[in-house]
Amino acid sequence: MANKNSLTITDNRTGKSYEVPIEHDTIKAMDLRQIKVKDDDFGMMTYDPGFTNTASCKSKVTFIDGEKGILRYRGYPIEQIAEKSNYLETAYLLLFGELPTKKQYEEWEYNITHHTFVHENVKKFMDGYQYDAHPMGMLVSTVAAFSTLYPEAKNIDDPDTRLHQVHRLIGKMPTLAAYAYRHKMGFPYVYPDNNLSYTGNFLNMLFKMSEPKYEPNPVLERALDVLFILHADHEQNCSANAMRSIGSSNADPYVATAGAAAALYGPLHGGANEAVLRMLAEIGDVKKVPEYIKRVKAGDFRLMGFGHRVYKNYDPRAKIIKKMADEVFEVTGKNPLLDIALELERIALEDDFFVSRKLYPNVDFYSGLIYQAMKFPTDMFVVLFAIPRTSGWLAQWLEFLDGPDRRIARPRQIFLGEDSRDYVEIDKRK
Ligand code: ACO
């Protein structure tokens, strides 16, 4: 009798049976390779474009139960972290697995704060971009350029060197993001103010003008900090997968982060909140919502900020953001697009098209409204996502480097192209 913790597979082509071990409700894809019709066959593979049912790694960083709408960082529910923690502490938790002691936190905060300045050359990189360049394009390329400023980062197997780059990346991302924004606006760059909090200093570098000391509004500073917490990690999404995949070639963390940020840039991932705002502006009036929904159902386009590969329930981050929006709007005044968003959500959540497909608002549905009320231009939204996600990418990268399954990422393909054929001279081609 077969061991119960295994799967018996019968190949009906040959009548042969195979017993494959099960671990964590998963079988190893390589265990299928033994399944062959002829001895010289390559062996059975699985086909999973978009990785919808393939675990690419074992991880202890972030847990999501998409059916129940649960998100936890290192075991701590996102609701508790958002209420009680701050972004820097959350980054520490993601990276090192435990909440820091007071001493560890102070040291961590000191190290991040003392890596906020960037090389003066970076201003020259920024000045090279077109006046209307998208800030995310600037961020992606400038993070990659850090690889040239810190060549020692290639020494990825040295723990101290690694940690140094972690401090640099988390410390400098807000500075790069702010420089990209100031370049676009035609404003002078503002140096970091290390007496402010992580998000307070970011607001300073973005919005300081002639005042001698920038004083961030505490409600907006905290709101941005909570948004940073909510965006810090989200297990094996498109950009985390890019980070691990690029990191698997032993590339340095700057180019790996640039690659992850490029993955985030797309409108189906981190670019979605920008798309939500464009959509709300296009609808323009609450009265036009039913007509818009009709067109979504007809397949003309998707409802941006709705649906998620993993969440088949209300995204827990969207719930926290929706609540926080009221506090922000008390300071900034209500975003006029909010009523359109609320009506879209109300109708969609009652409509069978969305209910049957389990399409609920995701994190991006409300975050853009808050960013816009805080006076961020729409093309900065994805940049605001990349800053905190840097700690998640780095946590995924470190876990990969230290893990037992460290191998270069190299998927297989099912080749369906032409078989071998002879080269045809150009004058003989039809
Ligand atoms: N509007 C309308 N229909 C949708 C939407 C949507 N936003 N999302 C999915 N559907 C429909 C699909 O048309 C499909 O319907 P069908 O079965 O009749 O063909 C069904 O729901 C399943 O959709 P898939 O595309 O298979 O879902 P997938 O898991 O591949 O996509 C994704 C997930 C990309 C997030 C998708 O829901 C989407 O495009 N949403 C809009 C963009 C967005 O908000 N992205 C942000 C994601 S969160 C983040 O990255 C932070």
Boltz pocket constraint, residues with backbone or C-beta under 6 A from the ligand:
constraints:
  - pocket:
      binder: B
      contacts: [[A, 267], [A, 268], [A, 269], [A, 270], [A, 272], [A, 296], [A, 301], [A, 302], [A, 303], [A, 304], [A, 305], [A, 306], [A, 307], [A, 308], [A, 309], [A, 310], [A, 357], [A, 359], [A, 362], [A, 363], [A, 364]]
      max_distance: 6.0
